[in-house]
């Protein structure tokens, strides 16, 4: 029995996401120099980051 095409392919899960998790955004901010450790522990209000 074959799979229905709507299930997609296995490589589809490797698709680039357009929404980052908080820790991913902080890592990017550290790399570009806009985040200092211990600076802010707020959950909201992080600056925007460029897409990977």
N, C-alpha and C positions, 0 to 999 in steps of 0.2 A: 504494500500500500504506500502511495506517495504522500508527501506533505503538501498541504495547500499553499499556494504562492504567498498568501498574506502573512504567513509565518516568517518569511524572509530567509536570508542565508545566515550562516553562523558568523561570517565576517561583518555582518551588519552591526553587531554589538560593539565593534571597534570604531564606530562612527564618532566624529568629533562632537562633543557636547557643547552647547552654547551657554550653559549655566554652570558656574563653578561653585563648589562648596566653600565654606568660610576658610578652612585651612588652606585650600588651594589658592584662594585670593590673597591670603596673608603671605604665602610663599612667593607669589609673583610680586607683591609689593616690596618684600624684602630684597628680591633680586634687582628691582629698579631703584631701590634706595628710598622708598617713601614710607617704610615701616621700621620703627625701632622697637626692639624688645622691651616689654614693660610699658610701652607708650599708652595704649588704650585697650581696655578689655571689653569695650562695648560690643554687643551682638549686632546692632544695627548701625548704619551710618558709615560703613566702609567706603572708601573712594572707589571709583570705577577702575577696572584694570583692562589692559589690552588682552585680546584673545590669544591663546597659546599659539 
